[in-house]
Amino acid sequence: MTTAEAQTTALEELVDDLLIRDAETHREALEAIATKGDSRVVPHLIEVLMIDEIGGNWSQFGFPEVLRDHSPPRYLELPEARWPGVRDALQAVTEPDYDSKYAWVEWESWYSQQAIEPLAGFDEWKLQLYRSYLPPVGRLLDVESRTFDLRDVRWGNCDPSFLAACNEPDFVPGDAVSTDAERDDATTDADRDDGEYERYLEPDATVFGFTVDDTAYAIPRWVLFPHELANLTVEGTPLTLTYCTLCNAPIVYDRRVGDRTLTFNNSGMLLEGNKIMFDEETESLWSQHRGVSIAGKYLEADSELRLDVRPVTQTTWAEWREAHPETLALDIDTGYDFDYRFYEDNIGFFRHYWNDERAIQPGVETADGALSEKTDVYGVTADDGTTVHVYPIQEIDEDTVETDEIDARTVVVLRDATNDVAVYEAPPTPIDRDGDTLVDDDGEHWRITHRALESESDDRELPRVSGRHGLFFAFRSQYETVEVGPN
């Protein structure tokens, strides 16, 4: 055995010691690793740093934040789930010297920009770490069929048990929960002790709105925040509203696949800054942003499968309700016993990620693009599933009517009645706007509704093209080709 081979073998034995369920063994291994100065151990150290920092500082870093007053998951409290000296080891084998309260985030962000090859066998090592120390997450990740490199998957401070989907919540008349609406005794519920629904929805609250069979629904962002996902059945249609808080990306999918209705949940993992979902029926992993299976049985069965995406609006409650006076709204009494009001005016940590270009999303390799990474955009995926057309939100004002070409069809990009960006199949161009209607090249008037452009002279409709909101980096990192429009 050569000297280099002997050194590699010694390092492999030391990182294997990090998997032994004993904190003192971890400490001794980290001290030895620090003396060797070999950067190949960095990927291993970053993984254990996350678990050590979050498990040891749950009251500061636990997620969702409303659960920080509770005990952390038991597997994070175990004495063996500690790696004393992991920061010192990182500082010894690399150039950075992060030592702030958020050092683990700084280390993660730095590592995401590096191209460090780990020791051989890293994939199995990481799977064993997750299986042992993050069992709910490790179970989901431990599958044979995957489209991603295990090094690109990051733990997101949570697992399905405490970032739990909101399943089958009730919807009630919007006026019954709006703080500025007149009380209508017809909307009270005799089965409730107080005789009426809690009025919790302020006019300026951000809501995610969608329609099914001409019935409008609204879910406040701050109520969805500690769930990040809701499985709904409305008008007999099973949907999932999934929300990636880091990407600020709400997306509505139809959760029917073939003859099966899936129940989605949060895996607790991130891939290139975007959350990974899973379905509880097969435990296949899914990309939240693209709606495709990226690991497990559905990937094996059909690598081209994509969930059907539905249009979703991101606007204020006042604007949504003005456009949809009969809208239903989420009943805040979900049964999950979360302090939802914690998030009503308290999402500053995520605003920091959304708005500060210097704040690098952990797990995302930065790149020069047509837009800055944190630009708010609205995106429409092309039929090939690998190309996405994005439109900067701030460049579309209430008087703008832009045209573009997607899959050889002309579309219009504009602000709808809720003041949100929307995309529709286009009538004959050029097109002018006249208030809430469009006037096409033939002089035909088209009403702008959430679902479609409707002809004022007959029953013709031009359907809305489904899209989604998000920050530019999420589109740039998730799709092979990003077209910034209108062209």
N, C-alpha and C positions, 0 to 999 in steps of 0.2 A: 504494500500500500504506500503510495506516495505521500509526501507531507501535506499536499493540498487535499488529497482524499481523506487523510486522517483528520485534518481540520474541519472538513465538511461533516464527517461522521460525528465529531464531537459537538458541532453546532446542532445537528439533527437530534442528538440525544438531549441537548439542553432544551430545545423547543418542545420536545416530547415531554420533558419534565413539567412544562407549563400546563399540560393536560392532566397531570396527576392531581387528585382531589385533596390537596394539602397546601395551605398558604405558605408554610415554611419552606417546602420544596420549591414553590414558585419563587420565593425570595432568593434562595441560594442560586437557582438557575439564572435569574435576572442579574445577579451580581456577576456571575461568570460570563454571561452574554456581554455585559457592559465592558469587560476587560478585553474582549476579542475584537471589537470594532468592525464587525462584518455587517454590511448593510442588508444582506440577504434576509436577516431576521426581522427587518422593519415591518413587512406585512403581518407577521405573526404578532409583533408587539402592538401594532395598531388595533388588532382584533381584541386582545385581552385588555388594552387600555380602555376601550369603550365599556366593557362589562365592569371593570374595576371602578371606573369613575362614576358611572350611573348607579351601580349597586351600592356604592359607598356614599353617594350624595343624592339619594332619591328625593329628598325634600327640595332640592334645587333643580334636578334634571329629569325627574320622572315625567312620563307622558302617558296619557293626557294630564295636563296640569291640575285639573280638579281632583285628581287622585293622589296628589303629593302629600296630603294630610293623612293618607292611609298608609299602612305598611306596604313596602314593595312586595312583589311576588316572592314567594318563599325561596325560590331558587337563587334569587339575588341576595338574600339575607344570609345564606349559608356561609360559615367561616371560610370554607375552601374556595369561595367565589371571590377571592382577593389575590392581587398580584403586587405585593409590596415592592416598590422600587421600579415599576415599569416606566415611569416618566424619566427617571435617572438613566435607565438603560437606553431609552430612545435618544436622550441628549448625548449619551456617550458614543453612539454609533452613527449619528447624523449631525448636520450642521445647525439646524434650528435649536432654539433654547426657550421653548414656550413654557411659561410657569404661572399663567394667570388662572383665575377661577374657571375659565372656559378653555383651558389648555387642550382638553381632549378634542374640542371643536377645531381649534387651530391646528392640531396635529392631523386631524382628519382632512381638513381643507388642504393642508400642505401635501399630504400623501396622495390626494386625488390628482395632483399635478405632476406626480413622479412616475417614472417607468422603472420600478424596482422589481427585478425578478426574484421571487422567493426561492427557498430551498425546494428541492425535488420533493414531491409528495404533499405539497401545500394543500391541495384540494381536499384530500382525505383528512389532513390535520384540521382544517377549518370545519369540515363536517363533524368531526369528533368533538371539537370545541363547542359547537352549537348544540349538538345532541346532548352533551353532558351539562353545559352551563346555561343554555337557553333552550330547554327541551321543546316548548311549543313551537319555536321558530325552527329549530334543527330538524324536527320531524317533517316539516313542510319542505325544507330545502333538500332533504335527503332523497332525491329521486334520480333516476338514471337519465331520463331525457330532459335536456336543458338547451336553451338557445343562447345562454349567456355564460360568461366566464365567472366562476365563483369569486374571483378577486374583485369583481365589480359590484358585488352585492354587499350592502352595508346594513347593519342592524339599526333600526330606527327608534330605539329607546322603548319599545313596546312589544306586545304580542296580542293575539286575538282575544285573550281573556280580559285585558283591561283597556284595549282600544276596540271596544265591542261595537259591531254594527247595530244600528237601530232597526229592529225588525218589526214590520207591519204596524207602524204608528197610525193613529187616527187623524183624520182631517175634519175640520169643522168650518162653518161659515166664517169667512174672513172678518166680517164685521163683529163677530162674537169675541174675537181676540185682539182686535185693533184698539189701541189706546185712544184714538181720536174718533171712534165711531159711536153713534147713539146706541144705547142699549135697546135691544129688541127682545121682548120676552119670548118670542117664537124661537129664539136660538138657545134658550136655556135648556139644561139637561136635568130633569127631575131626579135622576139617580145620583146626582152629585150633592154632597153635603151642603155646599154653598149655593147651589141652585144655578150657577152660571160658570162659564169658562173663564179662566184667568186671562185678563187683558194684558198682554205682554209685548205686542208688536208695535214698535214706534214707527212713525212715518219714514224716518231716515234709515231704518235698519236695512242692511243688505240682504236680499232674498234671492234664492234660486227658484225660478218659475218655469213651469212647463204645462202643456195642455195634453189631455187625452180625450178624444171624442167630444171636443168642444167644451170640456170642463177644465177650468184652470186650477192649478195647485201652486202653493208657495211654501218653501221651507227656508226659515231664516238661517243665514250662514252661522251665526253664533250658536244656534242650537245644534247644528250639525257638527260643529267643531270637535267636540270630544268623542264623536262617533266616527267621523270622516266617511261614513257610508251608511246608507239606509236602503233596506229592501222593502219595496212597496208593492201593493196590489191595488190598483185604482182602475175603476171601470172594467174590472176583470182582466186588466193587463198587468203582468208582473214586470216591474222595473227595478233597477238599482240606481240610486243617485250616489255616485262615488266622488269624493273630494280629496285631492292631494293638497294638504295645507302648505307644503314647501313650494309647490308649483302654482298655488292659488288657482287650481283647475277643477271646477265642477263639471262632471260629465254624467249624462243619463244614458243608460243602456237598457235595452230589452233583455231580460235575463232568461229568455227561452232559447234553448239550444236543441235543435231537433225536436223530439217529443218530451224533452225534460225541461223543468224549470229549476234553475240553479239558485242557490242561496250564497251570496258573496259575503266575504269578511276580509278584514285587514290581516295580512300575514305578519306585520311588524318589520318588514324588510323594505329596503329601497334599492332601486337599480338606476344608476345615473341620475340620482336626484328625484326619481319618481316612485311613488308607492307601488308595491306589488300586492295585488289582491289574490285571494284564492277562493275556490268554490268548495263548500262544505260537503257536497255530494261525492266528489272524486279527489279533492285536495289538489287539483291542478292549480298551478300558479298562472296569474294573468297580469299583463301590463295594464295598469290603470289608464294610461294615456292612449294606448292604441287599441285596447279591447281585444287583444289576441292572447292565446295561451302561450306561455313561454317555458313551461315545464310541466311534466306529468302526463296524465292519460289523454287529455284533449289535444295536447301537442302531438302525441304519438298517433292519435286517430286521424287528425287532419291539421297539418301545419299551416294551412291557408285559412282556417276558421277565424272569423271575426264576429264579435257581438254587434248587433244592430244598434247604432247610436241614434238617440232622439235629440231634437233641439232643446236647449236649455238656456234660459235668460238669466243674466246676472244684473240686477237693478235694485232700486229701493222699493220698499213696501208701498210707499205712496204712489210711485209711478206704476208699479205692477197692478195695484188695486184700481187706479184710475183707468187703465186700459182693460182691466178685467173686473168689473164691479161685483160680479157674482163669484169671485174666486174663493176657493177653499184654502185654508191655511193649516199648517201642522198644529195639532193639539200639543201644547208643551208638557202636558201630563203624559209622558211617554211610558212611565213605569220603570224607568232605569235609575231613578233617584240620583241624577247628576245635578250639581249646582250649575245649571246652564248659564245663569246670569253672571257667573265668573267671567265668561267670554264676551259679554255684551259690549263692554268697552275695554277689554283687556286682551288684545291679541298683538301687543306691541312687539313681542319677540319675532313673530312671523312677519309683521310689517317691516322689521329690520331686514329680514331676508328678501322680502318682496321689493324693497325700494333702494337698498344700499348696494351699489354695484361692487363695492369692495367686499361684501359678505359673500364668500364663495359657498355654494351649496356642497356639503360633504358628499363625496362620491361622484362629483361632476368635474370632468376635466374641462377647463375653460378653453375657448377657442374664439378666434376672430370670426365674426359673422356679419351678415348684412345689417343686423340690428344689435343693439346692446343686449346683454344677457337678460336684464330685468324688464325689458319692454313688455307692456301688456298687449297681448295680441289675441285675435280670434282666428281659429284655424279650421280649415275644412280638408279632410283627407280625401285624396283621389282614389279612384277605384282600385288601383294597384296596391293600395295599403302601405306603400313605402314612400309616397310623395304627399306632402302636405302644403297647402296654400295658406299663408298667414297674412292677416291684415292688422297693422298697428291701430289700436283702439283710438288713440288721440288724433289720428289723421282722418278719422271718419266723423264729421260733425253732423248736426241735425239737417243741414241743407245738402249734404253730399249724396250723390248717387254715382257710384263707381261701377264700372263693368269689368269683368275678368273672364278668362276662359279656363274651365276645369273639365277635364275629360271630354274635350271637344264640344262642350256646350257653354253658352254664354250665361253668366250669372250677374246679378246686381248685388252690390254691397252697400248697405245703408243703415241708418238708425231707425228702429221700429218705434211703435207707439210708447214703449217703455223706456226709450232713450238708450237702448242697448244695440250693439251691432248685430245685424242679421244678414243672411245670404239667401237669395231666392233665384230660381230659374228666371231668366230675363224675358220680358216681352220684346217686341221689335225695337231695336235701338236706332237712333239715340233716344235717351229717356230724360224727361224733366220731372221735377218733383213739384207737387201742388198740395202742400200741407200733408195730410195723411194718405194721399193718393199719388200714384205715378201716372204720367202721361207718356204713352209710347209714341213711336214714330208714325203710327197710323191715327193718332189722336185718341186712342182708347184709354180710358181711365181704369186704374187698378187700385183697389183698396189694399192697404198694408195690414195684414193680420198676423198673429203669431204663427199660424199654421201655414199660410199661403198668401200669395197675391190673388185677389179675387176680382174678376171683371165686373164692372158696374153695369154692363149692358147685357150680359147673359151669365150662364153658370160655369164659365171657364175658370180654371184655377191654375196657377203656376206654383208648385210646391216649394216650401222652404227647404233649403239644403242644410242638413244637420252639421253642426260644428261645435266647437268647444272653446272656452276661454283658457288662458294660461299665460305664464311668462315665457318669453322667447326661448330661453335655454332649454325648457322642457321639450319644445318642438324640435329644436336643433339637435338635441341629444337622442331623441327617440325615433326620428325618421331619417331615411337615407338621403332624401332630397327635400329641401325646404324652399318653396317659391314665395318670395315676398311680393305681395301685390297691392293694389292692382297693377298689372303690367302696362 
